[in-house]
Amino acid sequence: MGFNGSKLLGVRVTDVQTSTEITRDGLAHVLGARVTDNLGNEYTYIQADGAIGQYDGVVYEVDFDVADIDADEMYWGIAQVAIADDGAGFVLTRGAGSANVIDATAAGSLLARVAGTGGDLAILHATGAAVGDGDAFAISTSTVGTGIATVLIY
């Protein structure tokens, strides 16, 4: 069985760079670099435009700069570690991880990052919502009140 993701030797998806380190040393990886861990989870290397909290949902543009929600942006992920303003690091873009949720969340709930919730995910309230509908990009695999839920990004 072959390896089906990017192979960057020595990558730890929990490592982050501060803006000072980036200025001094340059980016550790090319923005947009994708890696797959040994469990099949996919991560994308991004640069923060504002501080990102651990387990916050993020939206990023084609230049891999994290930004606010906007109709033109189409890439979603969840930071598994905090990334400081202007820092860089990997965000989970496909697979299993943890996410901050703002609502009590039942297993099987479709989740999206919505305006006004910071980086917390919220249940996508849409009649007949199905995987791929609207802005939902994750499904909860646990039942929790507000706090941290286990999720699957599809």
Secondary structure as UniProt FT lines:
FT   TURN            9..10
FT   TURN            13..14
FT   STRAND          16..17
FT   HELIX           19..25
FT   TURN            31..32
FT   STRAND          34..36
FT   TURN            38..39
FT   STRAND          42..47
FT   TURN            54..55
FT   STRAND          57..60
FT   TURN            62..63
FT   STRAND          65..67
FT   TURN            71..72
FT   STRAND          75..78
FT   TURN            85..86
FT   STRAND          88..101
FT   TURN            107..108
FT   STRAND          110..113
FT   TURN            115..116
FT   TURN            118..119
FT   STRAND          121..123
FT   TURN            127..128
FT   TURN            131..132
FT   TURN            134..135
FT   STRAND          138..140
FT   STRAND          147..153
//
